[in-house]
């Protein structure tokens, strides 16, 4: 009897211990979930930007035909360095007569397109410092560099053949800056250094003031008007003298 009681007591203790350990295992804390990765940054689509932003269709066609648009897009996606583009308007290409782009090879066209980009992001305020460090290398590399000048807040970019003002920012948010220019940037590495002189503007014609002209007209008019009056006065005077002479002659004849 005592043995049975002891056996039951031992079995009960074993059951209690196993259930306790099971409960502890079940209530053990779970590990915290892994946080979701941060979303990838939204890159500026340069093709869409140049299509919508302004009349840049000619330049965009050159970028697409030479595949330079892919180089620009990869550089724009580099958030540490970024890119700065100088985009000529369509009118800049239509007004370009000499030199012509029609005789350029595909490699030269590619270099020409790359010549319009700097491999870093520059805001308008940064151009003041660039004017002190000119020339500045472009994505075309090598001898393809641009010169910047800042005169009283007006920024100009020059390439030897071309000197034009950076007129306005089409888009400027780090890491992408796009600026509109009125002329195509022509590198000396392609077109040479024999740059024709710029024609001087024609002098404006000298135009006399209207007051002087009217005064002159009035003066000449008065002299012209007084001339017939003087002539008629002289004719009348001669007629009177002729009549007096005839009368005197007649009197003398009668006396004789």
Helices and strands as residue ranges (DSSP letters): H 2-26, H 46-53, H 57-65, H 68-76, E 83-88, H 90-94, H 106-114, E 117-118, G 124-126, H 127-133, E 136-137, E 145-151, E 154-158, E 163-165, E 168-173, E 176-181, H 188-191, H 210-255
